[in-house]
Amino acid sequence: MDLMLCRMRGIPLPDGTMVTDDQLSAAIAAAPFIHARLGVAVVKAAVEIAPAEEQRRHEARQSLLHMLEGMAEPVPLLQGTPGE
């Protein structure tokens, strides 16, 4: 983090040297593994769903899929020419 901050602020490192491109690239690559806020956490929770709720969700999904299938059907072309 210090390398990235020094580079963004345009200031030298504590040893007086400026941050090189290679140092910055390495710091960026390592950041998600070193700093918790830069990493992504995945939380898996065991959630129990009542059978009635699962059935309601299944029926809602099926209803939505049925509506979407109807929307995907092509509109029939008009017969004849305009003005007839």
CORZIPE-V985910 format. One record per pair of residues at least 4 apart in sequence whose ideal C-beta (glycine too) atoms are under 7 Angstrom apart, sorted by sequence separation. I is the first residue (numbers start at 1). J is the second residue. If there is no record, write none. Layout:
i: {I;I}
j: {J;J}
//
This chain:
i: {1;2;3;4;5;12;13;19;21;22;23;24;25;26;27;30;31;49;50;51;52;53;54;55;56;57;58;59;60;61;62;63;64;65;66;67;68;80;6;12;19;49;6;12;13;32;33;6;31;32;7;6;3;7;3;4;3;4;3;4;1}
j: {5;6;7;8;9;16;17;23;25;26;27;28;29;30;31;34;35;53;54;55;56;57;58;59;60;61;62;63;64;65;66;67;68;69;70;71;72;84;11;17;24;54;12;18;19;38;39;13;38;39;19;19;19;24;23;24;24;27;27;28;35}
//
